[in-house]
Amino acid sequence: MHSVMGPNTKDPQSMLAKECTVPDAQADLSPERSTHQFAESDDLNCRNVSTPSILGIWRVGSSIYASDHCVISLGQPADAIDNPRWEYAIKTFTTSHNQWTVKREISQIAEAGRLISHPNLLGVLDASATASHPYVVMPRLMGNSMQALLGSQEETSLPVAIWITRQIAEALAAIHQAGWIHARVSPDHILLSSTGHATLINMGYSQKIHTSIPDQEVQDSSFASPEYLAGDHAAIAAMDTFSLGRILWQWLTITSCESSPLLERVATLVEQMVAPDPNERPSMESVVAKLKELEFSVLGLHIGPTSALRAA
């Protein structure tokens, strides 16, 4: 670990505004000037999809993300004719994808969305699993995936990593308290705004706790728990704990910290979160409490009074 965190280190919000700024982000909300929301795009070709211009009460604009599984397009209310603002995202699905799986995913998103609300969890505004073209409507978020930042290998201070991880832990705690798990926690399913606000997305694979997990492909097994990969265990909250622990572990590979005690405390937490035995992992509420404790412990090291306050 490189040691750069000290008394003159900037606060995490201002640091992340620099570290996480999305180069292609635009203030313009028109479909011609969009950013890559939700995940990094495979390409912007709508493969095997012919999406109507109107879905329910929504007008569908240009696509901003496409994969073999789905297409995400800009959206606005259908009666917003000639309105230049596109403040919603509409997710539709490729015709080559199993339709039963699509209906199940939309039903999961809609049910979880009705039960769970949190500032760090992407909300669902509308959804239809029975329409001729099933769809999900969400707020349009400006940002980039956490994976883009981790993949850049740019050095990040440990307090920033703790701050981001705590935000996602709080969203997961809300999901668990509602009796669900996310089931696919990974850097690709976390959006970071230029100000550092973290949002957990993609509840399409979410499961009610203690229900069986259907056999489905895992896109990135490096963040999935051993029992999830084995496919012989009902859904439990500890699966999400393991995944978030792996994310914090990955953050440690690009973070800087000159405080050995702090680093050791974070490493201990990671070790607990990724314990092979799910019964030995802490609850998400405990993880949140520990991350907050770690955040508070370093406030004096990287946040100081502004020059205006010093002058006063």
Buried (B, 14 or more C-beta within 10 A) or exposed (E): BEEBBEEEBBBBEEBBBEBBBBEEBEEEBBBEEBBBBBBEBEEEEBBEBEBEEEBBEBBBBEBBBBBEBBBBBBBBEBEBEEEEEBEBBBBBBBEEBEEEBBBBBBBBBBBBBEBBEBEBBBBBBBBBBEEEBBBBBBEBBBBBBBBBBBEEEEEBBBBBBBBBBBBBBBBBBBBBBBBBBBBBBBBBBBBBBBEBBBBBBBBBBBBBBEEEBEEBEBEBEEBBBEBBEEEEBEBBBBBBBBBBBBBBBBBBEBBBBBBEEBBEBBEEBBEBBBBEEBEEBBEBBBBBBBBBEBBEBBEEBBBBEEEEEEEE
